[in-house]
Amino acid sequence: MPVAAAALCLALLGNPPVRVEVDRFTLSWTHSIEKVEWQEDWAVGPEGLRVLEARVKGSGVGMEPAEGAVLRDGWWAYVPQLPPQRQVMLATSGFTADHTLCAAGKCEPLAKWVRRPAGDESPVEMAACAP
């Protein structure tokens, strides 16, 4: 019996999901106050979304490196101790740059992946697509 391929589903709140045929992806953003870049590598599986590694380009108030973090090429890298997530809600604000999603060989602002209209600040839901 063939196994269904993993896929990431992205949905602008209240809209049908956009299916991205990947089993791994990277999400990045810049902290609104400290202006420090964050990156997370994720895996998509039957149990949901699992964060594999997180990286922070520096530190700041309330952004100390996580326990066990290792400084690698200017990034504090660590493995978050989180169970797989059924869904992850990503907030949007006119005061910060959009999240960037790198998947399927391209990196684009999240708004482009979900075709968010300009000025719309609806959150985006990330989840593993149903098989």
C-alpha positions as CSV (number, residue, x, y, z in Angstrom):
1,M,0.0,0.0,0.0
2,P,1.6,3.4,-1.0
3,V,2.1,5.9,1.7
4,A,0.6,9.4,1.2
5,A,3.2,12.1,0.6
6,A,3.5,14.7,3.3
7,A,2.3,18.2,2.6
8,L,2.0,21.5,4.4
9,C,-1.3,23.3,4.4
10,L,-1.4,27.1,4.8
11,A,-4.7,28.9,5.3
12,L,-5.4,32.6,5.6
13,L,-8.1,32.5,8.3
14,G,-11.5,31.9,6.8
15,N,-10.1,30.7,3.4
16,P,-9.4,27.3,1.9
17,P,-5.9,26.0,2.5
18,V,-3.0,26.2,0.0
19,R,-1.3,22.8,-0.3
20,V,2.6,22.8,-0.5
21,E,4.0,19.4,-1.4
22,V,6.9,19.2,1.1
23,D,7.9,17.2,4.1
24,R,10.3,19.9,5.4
25,F,10.4,23.6,5.4
26,T,12.0,26.7,7.0
27,L,10.1,29.5,8.6
28,S,11.9,32.8,9.4
29,W,10.9,36.2,10.8
30,T,12.5,39.3,12.4
31,H,11.7,40.1,16.1
32,S,9.5,43.2,16.2
33,I,11.5,45.0,18.9
34,E,15.0,43.7,18.9
35,K,15.2,43.3,15.0
36,V,16.8,39.9,15.4
37,E,16.2,37.2,12.8
38,W,14.8,33.9,13.9
39,Q,14.6,30.7,11.8
40,E,12.9,27.3,12.4
41,D,13.2,24.1,10.5
42,W,10.1,22.0,10.5
43,A,9.0,18.5,9.4
44,V,5.5,17.5,8.3
45,G,4.3,14.1,9.4
46,P,1.2,12.2,10.2
47,E,1.4,13.4,13.9
48,G,1.5,17.1,12.7
49,L,4.2,19.7,12.5
50,R,7.4,19.1,14.4
51,V,10.1,21.7,14.8
52,L,13.5,20.2,14.2
53,E,15.8,23.1,15.0
54,A,15.5,26.8,15.8
55,R,18.2,29.5,15.2
56,V,18.4,33.0,16.6
57,K,20.9,35.5,15.0
58,G,22.0,37.1,18.3
59,S,20.1,37.8,21.6
60,G,18.3,40.6,23.3
61,V,16.1,41.4,26.3
62,G,13.9,38.4,26.8
63,M,15.6,36.5,24.0
64,E,18.5,34.8,25.7
65,P,19.8,31.7,24.0
66,A,17.9,28.5,24.9
67,E,19.4,26.0,27.3
68,G,21.8,23.8,25.3
69,A,22.1,26.3,22.4
70,V,25.3,26.2,20.4
71,L,26.8,29.3,18.6
72,R,27.2,28.2,15.0
73,D,28.2,30.7,12.3
74,G,26.7,33.6,14.3
75,W,23.4,31.9,15.1
76,W,22.4,30.4,18.4
77,A,21.0,27.0,17.3
78,Y,19.0,24.6,19.5
79,V,16.3,21.9,19.4
80,P,13.1,23.1,21.0
81,Q,11.5,20.5,23.2
82,L,8.0,20.7,21.8
83,P,5.6,17.9,20.9
84,P,4.3,17.7,17.3
85,Q,1.8,20.5,16.7
86,R,-1.6,19.9,15.1
87,Q,-1.6,23.5,13.9
88,V,0.5,26.7,14.3
89,M,-1.1,30.1,14.1
90,L,1.1,32.9,12.7
91,A,0.1,36.4,13.6
92,T,0.5,39.3,11.2
93,S,1.1,43.0,12.0
94,G,1.6,46.1,10.0
95,F,4.4,46.9,12.4
96,T,6.7,44.0,11.4
97,A,7.8,42.3,8.2
98,D,6.0,39.2,7.2
99,H,7.2,35.7,8.0
100,T,9.2,34.1,5.2
101,L,8.5,30.5,4.2
102,C,11.2,28.5,2.4
103,A,9.7,25.3,0.8
104,A,9.6,23.5,-2.5
105,G,12.8,25.2,-3.7
106,K,11.7,28.8,-3.1
107,C,11.6,31.4,-0.3
108,E,8.7,33.8,-0.3
109,P,6.8,36.0,2.2
110,L,4.0,34.1,3.7
111,A,1.5,36.6,2.2
112,K,2.5,35.5,-1.3
113,W,2.0,31.8,-0.4
114,V,-1.5,32.4,0.8
115,R,-2.3,35.2,-1.6
116,R,-3.1,37.6,1.2
117,P,-4.6,40.9,0.0
118,A,-2.5,44.1,0.9
119,G,-3.5,45.5,4.2
120,D,-5.1,42.2,5.4
121,E,-3.7,41.2,8.8
122,S,-5.6,37.9,9.2
123,P,-3.5,35.2,10.9
124,V,-2.2,32.2,8.8
125,E,-2.7,28.7,10.0
126,M,0.0,26.1,9.3
127,A,-0.9,22.4,9.6
128,A,-0.1,19.0,8.1
129,C,-2.6,18.4,5.2
130,A,-5.0,15.5,5.5
131,P,-3.8,12.6,3.4
